[in-house]
Amino acid sequence: MSGSSRGGIRPFARTWLAGLLLLGCGAASAQVVQGRLELQWGDPMPAPVEQRLPTRLLATLVTDDGARIALDPAQARRAAGDLYALSNRRVAVAFATQGRGVLQRRVVEVIVPAERSWQRAPALDAAGRVVAEAAVSGTTRWVTLACKFSDIATEQKPTSFFTSQYGYMPGQLGHYWIEVSYGKIDLAGSQAYGWFTLPSPRDAYVTMVDGEEKADLDKLFTDCGAAADPTVDFAGVQGINMMFNGDLDGYAWGGGACATLDGARRCLSTTWNPPWSFGNLAPLAHEMGHGYGLPHSDNSDGDDDTYDNPWDVMSDAWSNAMHNVTFGALPKHINMLQRERLGWVDAARKRVIPAGDLAPTQVALDFAGLKNATNPQMIVIAMSARPDPYATVVYTLEARQRTGTYESALAGDAVIVHRMENYGTAYSVDADVPPADVSNNEGSMFKPGESWLSPDHSRWFRVDAMTATGFLVTVGPMPRITGGRLPALRRKAAPVAPQRPQPARSARAARDSGPGRIESGQAVR
């Protein structure tokens, strides 16, 4: 196979690889390799944004003989229909060779699921992209393994503390995940063990690479698991939260990993937590979210900082968080796109507005946090398909409310808009110009009387009123104006040299700036 992965993989190439697997000849080509896909996200310790380490994503193909093939994350995202849904699953990866001589390199061309259940009924979308179901349901048992480096004696918390994190009282992880999943999952049987002493000192696991510390996640998991193996029964375990008594490489990590436990090769949801992480439930829930296969969320300010959307614990776990004297910062909920990714949004709780709808539609949108909602809790605004299917965008609306154990410190009660492109990151939409650095601002909250127009001028919504259980929202195409005076709309602010912190212009202040033209992606206030 040849060709560039820029802009997405051609549908025929994806169908070609799927056909090889269905015929049982996936190994016929030397360019096709099967194995387990490991995705691991690195999240830095809290720090001012200008001092914070960048987020990291490691993508690795682990073959059946244990070989580890590092994949370029950007190539892997383009090569898979939904990379994140393939986390910790068996996949087939097709590689292509580009360039010649010393410039020759191998690139990731296509990634598809390779599990037998998928091969019996492969799922392709209209563009020929392979899609994979990533639903998580039922009992998801986690075990905590507290492991200490051989040269560090400190045990920051007793194992009883780690076991209590899994409890079912408000402010504990058992209660949190039941609430967030609408009862689709629980943590029954989750327990903590340790402290186990690792066979080596910290510097055997955290080494300097190109002037920066790098944690050997595979070695940490293998050695910590081996130390706990004589004590812990790993049968039926969904995930392992590892707690280390020393700093790793400046990051806490979450995703998946494989090791031999109880005499069998097991690939599990996995987190690696230094002391600054495991003392707070918010970052621990964030890493467990990665273990379930969730990617990061983000806001729409256009920078490379993914930790600036406080509406989702999978972005900014710290801002607008409730606090508990025992468990520190508590996790907020995840957004509705993240819930849907894990199969937690029932069909009756989602309303899709097709791209071809020509008439306005009013929907009663219930608060996302309601357990027994009677109306939709997620509105999907479908956009017209683009020539490049990998660039197709959808917008979602959800209603958030300041209430309860986890959400009482949110910025306000409002409709929140997220944009998702290419099965990837969910970005909260901000109507302020320029967008705020952190989306706990008025521009990210749409309240009664406020409206928004999509960047391509094709879709529009208005928040009509607040109800006892949420909001009334009208969604429709951009109305045709046949005469009369245009409404007063906002203008974009003049370009400003980038600075941090950058004061965001209030959308409500812009509302009174006088007549103007509609600016794509901005609010009609």
Secondary structure as a PSIPRED ss2 file (coil, helix, strand):
# PSIPRED VFORMAT (PSIPRED V4.0)

   1 M C   1.000  0.000  0.000
   2 S C   1.000  0.000  0.000
   3 G C   1.000  0.000  0.000
   4 S C   1.000  0.000  0.000
   5 S C   1.000  0.000  0.000
   6 R C   1.000  0.000  0.000
   7 G C   1.000  0.000  0.000
   8 G C   1.000  0.000  0.000
   9 I C   1.000  0.000  0.000
  10 R C   1.000  0.000  0.000
  11 P H   0.000  1.000  0.000
  12 F H   0.000  1.000  0.000
  13 A H   0.000  1.000  0.000
  14 R H   0.000  1.000  0.000
  15 T H   0.000  1.000  0.000
  16 W H   0.000  1.000  0.000
  17 L H   0.000  1.000  0.000
  18 A H   0.000  1.000  0.000
  19 G H   0.000  1.000  0.000
  20 L H   0.000  1.000  0.000
  21 L H   0.000  1.000  0.000
  22 L H   0.000  1.000  0.000
  23 L C   1.000  0.000  0.000
  24 G C   1.000  0.000  0.000
  25 C C   1.000  0.000  0.000
  26 G C   1.000  0.000  0.000
  27 A C   1.000  0.000  0.000
  28 A C   1.000  0.000  0.000
  29 S C   1.000  0.000  0.000
  30 A C   1.000  0.000  0.000
  31 Q C   1.000  0.000  0.000
  32 V E   0.000  0.000  1.000
  33 V E   0.000  0.000  1.000
  34 Q E   0.000  0.000  1.000
  35 G E   0.000  0.000  1.000
  36 R E   0.000  0.000  1.000
  37 L E   0.000  0.000  1.000
  38 E E   0.000  0.000  1.000
  39 L E   0.000  0.000  1.000
  40 Q E   0.000  0.000  1.000
  41 W E   0.000  0.000  1.000
  42 G E   0.000  0.000  1.000
  43 D E   0.000  0.000  1.000
  44 P E   0.000  0.000  1.000
  45 M C   1.000  0.000  0.000
  46 P C   1.000  0.000  0.000
  47 A C   1.000  0.000  0.000
  48 P C   1.000  0.000  0.000
  49 V C   1.000  0.000  0.000
  50 E C   1.000  0.000  0.000
  51 Q C   1.000  0.000  0.000
  52 R C   1.000  0.000  0.000
  53 L C   1.000  0.000  0.000
  54 P C   1.000  0.000  0.000
  55 T C   1.000  0.000  0.000
  56 R E   0.000  0.000  1.000
  57 L E   0.000  0.000  1.000
  58 L E   0.000  0.000  1.000
  59 A E   0.000  0.000  1.000
  60 T E   0.000  0.000  1.000
  61 L E   0.000  0.000  1.000
  62 V E   0.000  0.000  1.000
  63 T C   1.000  0.000  0.000
  64 D C   1.000  0.000  0.000
  65 D C   1.000  0.000  0.000
  66 G C   1.000  0.000  0.000
  67 A C   1.000  0.000  0.000
  68 R E   0.000  0.000  1.000
  69 I E   0.000  0.000  1.000
  70 A E   0.000  0.000  1.000
  71 L E   0.000  0.000  1.000
  72 D C   1.000  0.000  0.000
  73 P H   0.000  1.000  0.000
  74 A H   0.000  1.000  0.000
  75 Q H   0.000  1.000  0.000
  76 A H   0.000  1.000  0.000
  77 R H   0.000  1.000  0.000
  78 R H   0.000  1.000  0.000
  79 A H   0.000  1.000  0.000
  80 A E   0.000  0.000  1.000
  81 G C   1.000  0.000  0.000
  82 D C   1.000  0.000  0.000
  83 L H   0.000  1.000  0.000
  84 Y H   0.000  1.000  0.000
  85 A H   0.000  1.000  0.000
  86 L H   0.000  1.000  0.000
  87 S C   1.000  0.000  0.000
  88 N C   1.000  0.000  0.000
  89 R C   1.000  0.000  0.000
  90 R E   0.000  0.000  1.000
  91 V E   0.000  0.000  1.000
  92 A E   0.000  0.000  1.000
  93 V E   0.000  0.000  1.000
  94 A E   0.000  0.000  1.000
  95 F E   0.000  0.000  1.000
  96 A E   0.000  0.000  1.000
  97 T E   0.000  0.000  1.000
  98 Q E   0.000  0.000  1.000
  99 G C   1.000  0.000  0.000
 100 R C   1.000  0.000  0.000
 101 G H   0.000  1.000  0.000
 102 V H   0.000  1.000  0.000
 103 L H   0.000  1.000  0.000
 104 Q C   1.000  0.000  0.000
 105 R E   0.000  0.000  1.000
 106 R E   0.000  0.000  1.000
 107 V E   0.000  0.000  1.000
 108 V E   0.000  0.000  1.000
 109 E E   0.000  0.000  1.000
 110 V E   0.000  0.000  1.000
 111 I E   0.000  0.000  1.000
 112 V E   0.000  0.000  1.000
 113 P E   0.000  0.000  1.000
 114 A C   1.000  0.000  0.000
 115 E C   1.000  0.000  0.000
 116 R H   0.000  1.000  0.000
 117 S H   0.000  1.000  0.000
 118 W H   0.000  1.000  0.000
 119 Q H   0.000  1.000  0.000
 120 R H   0.000  1.000  0.000
 121 A C   1.000  0.000  0.000
 122 P C   1.000  0.000  0.000
 123 A C   1.000  0.000  0.000
 124 L E   0.000  0.000  1.000
 125 D C   1.000  0.000  0.000
 126 A C   1.000  0.000  0.000
 127 A C   1.000  0.000  0.000
 128 G C   1.000  0.000  0.000
 129 R C   1.000  0.000  0.000
 130 V E   0.000  0.000  1.000
 131 V C   1.000  0.000  0.000
 132 A C   1.000  0.000  0.000
 133 E C   1.000  0.000  0.000
 134 A C   1.000  0.000  0.000
 135 A C   1.000  0.000  0.000
 136 V C   1.000  0.000  0.000
 137 S C   1.000  0.000  0.000
 138 G E   0.000  0.000  1.000
 139 T E   0.000  0.000  1.000
 140 T C   1.000  0.000  0.000
 141 R E   0.000  0.000  1.000
 142 W E   0.000  0.000  1.000
 143 V E   0.000  0.000  1.000
 144 T E   0.000  0.000  1.000
 145 L E   0.000  0.000  1.000
 146 A E   0.000  0.000  1.000
 147 C E   0.000  0.000  1.000
 148 K E   0.000  0.000  1.000
 149 F C   1.000  0.000  0.000
 150 S C   1.000  0.000  0.000
 151 D C   1.000  0.000  0.000
 152 I C   1.000  0.000  0.000
 153 A C   1.000  0.000  0.000
 154 T C   1.000  0.000  0.000
 155 E C   1.000  0.000  0.000
 156 Q C   1.000  0.000  0.000
 157 K C   1.000  0.000  0.000
 158 P C   1.000  0.000  0.000
 159 T H   0.000  1.000  0.000
 160 S H   0.000  1.000  0.000
 161 F H   0.000  1.000  0.000
 162 F H   0.000  1.000  0.000
 163 T H   0.000  1.000  0.000
 164 S H   0.000  1.000  0.000
 165 Q H   0.000  1.000  0.000
 166 Y C   1.000  0.000  0.000
 167 G C   1.000  0.000  0.000
 168 Y C   1.000  0.000  0.000
 169 M C   1.000  0.000  0.000
 170 P C   1.000  0.000  0.000
 171 G C   1.000  0.000  0.000
 172 Q C   1.000  0.000  0.000
 173 L H   0.000  1.000  0.000
 174 G H   0.000  1.000  0.000
 175 H H   0.000  1.000  0.000
 176 Y H   0.000  1.000  0.000
 177 W H   0.000  1.000  0.000
 178 I H   0.000  1.000  0.000
 179 E H   0.000  1.000  0.000
 180 V H   0.000  1.000  0.000
 181 S C   1.000  0.000  0.000
 182 Y C   1.000  0.000  0.000
 183 G C   1.000  0.000  0.000
 184 K C   1.000  0.000  0.000
 185 I E   0.000  0.000  1.000
 186 D E   0.000  0.000  1.000
 187 L C   1.000  0.000  0.000
 188 A C   1.000  0.000  0.000
 189 G C   1.000  0.000  0.000
 190 S C   1.000  0.000  0.000
 191 Q E   0.000  0.000  1.000
 192 A E   0.000  0.000  1.000
 193 Y E   0.000  0.000  1.000
 194 G E   0.000  0.000  1.000
 195 W E   0.000  0.000  1.000
 196 F E   0.000  0.000  1.000
 197 T E   0.000  0.000  1.000
 198 L C   1.000  0.000  0.000
 199 P C   1.000  0.000  0.000
 200 S C   1.000  0.000  0.000
 201 P C   1.000  0.000  0.000
 202 R H   0.000  1.000  0.000
 203 D H   0.000  1.000  0.000
 204 A H   0.000  1.000  0.000
 205 Y C   1.000  0.000  0.000
 206 V E   0.000  0.000  1.000
 207 T E   0.000  0.000  1.000
 208 M E   0.000  0.000  1.000
 209 V E   0.000  0.000  1.000
 210 D C   1.000  0.000  0.000
 211 G C   1.000  0.000  0.000
 212 E E   0.000  0.000  1.000
 213 E E   0.000  0.000  1.000
 214 K E   0.000  0.000  1.000
 215 A E   0.000  0.000  1.000
 216 D C   1.000  0.000  0.000
 217 L H   0.000  1.000  0.000
 218 D H   0.000  1.000  0.000
 219 K H   0.000  1.000  0.000
 220 L H   0.000  1.000  0.000
 221 F H   0.000  1.000  0.000
 222 T H   0.000  1.000  0.000
 223 D H   0.000  1.000  0.000
 224 C H   0.000  1.000  0.000
 225 G H   0.000  1.000  0.000
 226 A H   0.000  1.000  0.000
 227 A H   0.000  1.000  0.000
 228 A H   0.000  1.000  0.000
 229 D C   1.000  0.000  0.000
 230 P C   1.000  0.000  0.000
 231 T C   1.000  0.000  0.000
 232 V C   1.000  0.000  0.000
 233 D C   1.000  0.000  0.000
 234 F C   1.000  0.000  0.000
 235 A C   1.000  0.000  0.000
 236 G C   1.000  0.000  0.000
 237 V E   0.000  0.000  1.000
 238 Q E   0.000  0.000  1.000
 239 G E   0.000  0.000  1.000
 240 I E   0.000  0.000  1.000
 241 N E   0.000  0.000  1.000
 242 M E   0.000  0.000  1.000
 243 M E   0.000  0.000  1.000
 244 F E   0.000  0.000  1.000
 245 N C   1.000  0.000  0.000
 246 G C   1.000  0.000  0.000
 247 D C   1.000  0.000  0.000
 248 L C   1.000  0.000  0.000
 249 D C   1.000  0.000  0.000
 250 G C   1.000  0.000  0.000
 251 Y E   0.000  0.000  1.000
 252 A E   0.000  0.000  1.000
 253 W E   0.000  0.000  1.000
 254 G E   0.000  0.000  1.000
 255 G E   0.000  0.000  1.000
 256 G E   0.000  0.000  1.000
 257 A E   0.000  0.000  1.000
 258 C E   0.000  0.000  1.000
 259 A E   0.000  0.000  1.000
 260 T E   0.000  0.000  1.000
 261 L E   0.000  0.000  1.000
 262 D C   1.000  0.000  0.000
 263 G C   1.000  0.000  0.000
 264 A E   0.000  0.000  1.000
 265 R E   0.000  0.000  1.000
 266 R E   0.000  0.000  1.000
 267 C E   0.000  0.000  1.000
 268 L E   0.000  0.000  1.000
 269 S E   0.000  0.000  1.000
 270 T E   0.000  0.000  1.000
 271 T E   0.000  0.000  1.000
 272 W E   0.000  0.000  1.000
 273 N E   0.000  0.000  1.000
 274 P C   1.000  0.000  0.000
 275 P H   0.000  1.000  0.000
 276 W H   0.000  1.000  0.000
 277 S H   0.000  1.000  0.000
 278 F H   0.000  1.000  0.000
 279 G C   1.000  0.000  0.000
 280 N C   1.000  0.000  0.000
 281 L H   0.000  1.000  0.000
 282 A H   0.000  1.000  0.000
 283 P H   0.000  1.000  0.000
 284 L H   0.000  1.000  0.000
 285 A H   0.000  1.000  0.000
 286 H H   0.000  1.000  0.000
 287 E H   0.000  1.000  0.000
 288 M H   0.000  1.000  0.000
 289 G H   0.000  1.000  0.000
 290 H H   0.000  1.000  0.000
 291 G H   0.000  1.000  0.000
 292 Y C   1.000  0.000  0.000
 293 G C   1.000  0.000  0.000
 294 L C   1.000  0.000  0.000
 295 P C   1.000  0.000  0.000
 296 H C   1.000  0.000  0.000
 297 S E   0.000  0.000  1.000
 298 D E   0.000  0.000  1.000
 299 N C   1.000  0.000  0.000
 300 S C   1.000  0.000  0.000
 301 D C   1.000  0.000  0.000
 302 G C   1.000  0.000  0.000
 303 D C   1.000  0.000  0.000
 304 D C   1.000  0.000  0.000
 305 D C   1.000  0.000  0.000
 306 T C   1.000  0.000  0.000
 307 Y C   1.000  0.000  0.000
 308 D C   1.000  0.000  0.000
 309 N C   1.000  0.000  0.000
 310 P C   1.000  0.000  0.000
 311 W C   1.000  0.000  0.000
 312 D C   1.000  0.000  0.000
 313 V C   1.000  0.000  0.000
 314 M C   1.000  0.000  0.000
 315 S C   1.000  0.000  0.000
 316 D C   1.000  0.000  0.000
 317 A C   1.000  0.000  0.000
 318 W C   1.000  0.000  0.000
 319 S C   1.000  0.000  0.000
 320 N C   1.000  0.000  0.000
 321 A C   1.000  0.000  0.000
 322 M C   1.000  0.000  0.000
 323 H E   0.000  0.000  1.000
 324 N E   0.000  0.000  1.000
 325 V C   1.000  0.000  0.000
 326 T C   1.000  0.000  0.000
 327 F C   1.000  0.000  0.000
 328 G E   0.000  0.000  1.000
 329 A E   0.000  0.000  1.000
 330 L C   1.000  0.000  0.000
 331 P C   1.000  0.000  0.000
 332 K C   1.000  0.000  0.000
 333 H C   1.000  0.000  0.000
 334 I C   1.000  0.000  0.000
 335 N C   1.000  0.000  0.000
 336 M H   0.000  1.000  0.000
 337 L H   0.000  1.000  0.000
 338 Q H   0.000  1.000  0.000
 339 R H   0.000  1.000  0.000
 340 E H   0.000  1.000  0.000
 341 R H   0.000  1.000  0.000
 342 L C   1.000  0.000  0.000
 343 G C   1.000  0.000  0.000
 344 W C   1.000  0.000  0.000
 345 V C   1.000  0.000  0.000
 346 D C   1.000  0.000  0.000
 347 A H   0.000  1.000  0.000
 348 A H   0.000  1.000  0.000
 349 R H   0.000  1.000  0.000
 350 K E   0.000  0.000  1.000
 351 R E   0.000  0.000  1.000
 352 V E   0.000  0.000  1.000
 353 I E   0.000  0.000  1.000
 354 P C   1.000  0.000  0.000
 355 A C   1.000  0.000  0.000
 356 G C   1.000  0.000  0.000
 357 D C   1.000  0.000  0.000
 358 L C   1.000  0.000  0.000
 359 A C   1.000  0.000  0.000
 360 P C   1.000  0.000  0.000
 361 T E   0.000  0.000  1.000
 362 Q E   0.000  0.000  1.000
 363 V E   0.000  0.000  1.000
 364 A E   0.000  0.000  1.000
 365 L E   0.000  0.000  1.000
 366 D E   0.000  0.000  1.000
 367 F E   0.000  0.000  1.000
 368 A C   1.000  0.000  0.000
 369 G C   1.000  0.000  0.000
 370 L C   1.000  0.000  0.000
 371 K C   1.000  0.000  0.000
 372 N C   1.000  0.000  0.000
 373 A C   1.000  0.000  0.000
 374 T C   1.000  0.000  0.000
 375 N C   1.000  0.000  0.000
 376 P C   1.000  0.000  0.000
 377 Q C   1.000  0.000  0.000
 378 M E   0.000  0.000  1.000
 379 I E   0.000  0.000  1.000
 380 V E   0.000  0.000  1.000
 381 I E   0.000  0.000  1.000
 382 A E   0.000  0.000  1.000
 383 M C   1.000  0.000  0.000
 384 S C   1.000  0.000  0.000
 385 A C   1.000  0.000  0.000
 386 R C   1.000  0.000  0.000
 387 P C   1.000  0.000  0.000
 388 D C   1.000  0.000  0.000
 389 P H   0.000  1.000  0.000
 390 Y H   0.000  1.000  0.000
 391 A H   0.000  1.000  0.000
 392 T C   1.000  0.000  0.000
 393 V E   0.000  0.000  1.000
 394 V E   0.000  0.000  1.000
 395 Y E   0.000  0.000  1.000
 396 T E   0.000  0.000  1.000
 397 L E   0.000  0.000  1.000
 398 E E   0.000  0.000  1.000
 399 A E   0.000  0.000  1.000
 400 R E   0.000  0.000  1.000
 401 Q C   1.000  0.000  0.000
 402 R C   1.000  0.000  0.000
 403 T C   1.000  0.000  0.000
 404 G H   0.000  1.000  0.000
 405 T H   0.000  1.000  0.000
 406 Y H   0.000  1.000  0.000
 407 E H   0.000  1.000  0.000
 408 S C   1.000  0.000  0.000
 409 A C   1.000  0.000  0.000
 410 L C   1.000  0.000  0.000
 411 A C   1.000  0.000  0.000
 412 G C   1.000  0.000  0.000
 413 D C   1.000  0.000  0.000
 414 A E   0.000  0.000  1.000
 415 V E   0.000  0.000  1.000
 416 I E   0.000  0.000  1.000
 417 V E   0.000  0.000  1.000
 418 H E   0.000  0.000  1.000
 419 R E   0.000  0.000  1.000
 420 M E   0.000  0.000  1.000
 421 E E   0.000  0.000  1.000
 422 N C   1.000  0.000  0.000
 423 Y C   1.000  0.000  0.000
 424 G C   1.000  0.000  0.000
 425 T C   1.000  0.000  0.000
 426 A E   0.000  0.000  1.000
 427 Y E   0.000  0.000  1.000
 428 S E   0.000  0.000  1.000
 429 V C   1.000  0.000  0.000
 430 D C   1.000  0.000  0.000
 431 A C   1.000  0.000  0.000
 432 D C   1.000  0.000  0.000
 433 V C   1.000  0.000  0.000
 434 P C   1.000  0.000  0.000
 435 P C   1.000  0.000  0.000
 436 A C   1.000  0.000  0.000
 437 D C   1.000  0.000  0.000
 438 V C   1.000  0.000  0.000
 439 S C   1.000  0.000  0.000
 440 N C   1.000  0.000  0.000
 441 N C   1.000  0.000  0.000
 442 E H   0.000  1.000  0.000
 443 G H   0.000  1.000  0.000
 444 S H   0.000  1.000  0.000
 445 M C   1.000  0.000  0.000
 446 F E   0.000  0.000  1.000
 447 K C   1.000  0.000  0.000
 448 P C   1.000  0.000  0.000
 449 G C   1.000  0.000  0.000
 450 E C   1.000  0.000  0.000
 451 S E   0.000  0.000  1.000
 452 W E   0.000  0.000  1.000
 453 L E   0.000  0.000  1.000
 454 S C   1.000  0.000  0.000
 455 P C   1.000  0.000  0.000
 456 D C   1.000  0.000  0.000
 457 H C   1.000  0.000  0.000
 458 S C   1.000  0.000  0.000
 459 R E   0.000  0.000  1.000
 460 W E   0.000  0.000  1.000
 461 F E   0.000  0.000  1.000
 462 R E   0.000  0.000  1.000
 463 V E   0.000  0.000  1.000
 464 D E   0.000  0.000  1.000
 465 A E   0.000  0.000  1.000
 466 M E   0.000  0.000  1.000
 467 T C   1.000  0.000  0.000
 468 A C   1.000  0.000  0.000
 469 T C   1.000  0.000  0.000
 470 G E   0.000  0.000  1.000
 471 F E   0.000  0.000  1.000
 472 L E   0.000  0.000  1.000
 473 V E   0.000  0.000  1.000
 474 T E   0.000  0.000  1.000
 475 V E   0.000  0.000  1.000
 476 G E   0.000  0.000  1.000
 477 P E   0.000  0.000  1.000
 478 M C   1.000  0.000  0.000
 479 P C   1.000  0.000  0.000
 480 R C   1.000  0.000  0.000
 481 I C   1.000  0.000  0.000
 482 T C   1.000  0.000  0.000
 483 G C   1.000  0.000  0.000
 484 G C   1.000  0.000  0.000
 485 R C   1.000  0.000  0.000
 486 L C   1.000  0.000  0.000
 487 P C   1.000  0.000  0.000
 488 A C   1.000  0.000  0.000
 489 L C   1.000  0.000  0.000
 490 R C   1.000  0.000  0.000
 491 R C   1.000  0.000  0.000
 492 K C   1.000  0.000  0.000
 493 A C   1.000  0.000  0.000
 494 A C   1.000  0.000  0.000
 495 P C   1.000  0.000  0.000
 496 V C   1.000  0.000  0.000
 497 A C   1.000  0.000  0.000
 498 P C   1.000  0.000  0.000
 499 Q C   1.000  0.000  0.000
 500 R C   1.000  0.000  0.000
 501 P C   1.000  0.000  0.000
 502 Q C   1.000  0.000  0.000
 503 P C   1.000  0.000  0.000
 504 A C   1.000  0.000  0.000
 505 R C   1.000  0.000  0.000
 506 S C   1.000  0.000  0.000
 507 A H   0.000  1.000  0.000
 508 R H   0.000  1.000  0.000
 509 A H   0.000  1.000  0.000
 510 A H   0.000  1.000  0.000
 511 R H   0.000  1.000  0.000
 512 D C   1.000  0.000  0.000
 513 S C   1.000  0.000  0.000
 514 G C   1.000  0.000  0.000
 515 P C   1.000  0.000  0.000
 516 G C   1.000  0.000  0.000
 517 R C   1.000  0.000  0.000
 518 I C   1.000  0.000  0.000
 519 E C   1.000  0.000  0.000
 520 S C   1.000  0.000  0.000
 521 G C   1.000  0.000  0.000
 522 Q C   1.000  0.000  0.000
 523 A E   0.000  0.000  1.000
 524 V E   0.000  0.000  1.000
 525 R C   1.000  0.000  0.000
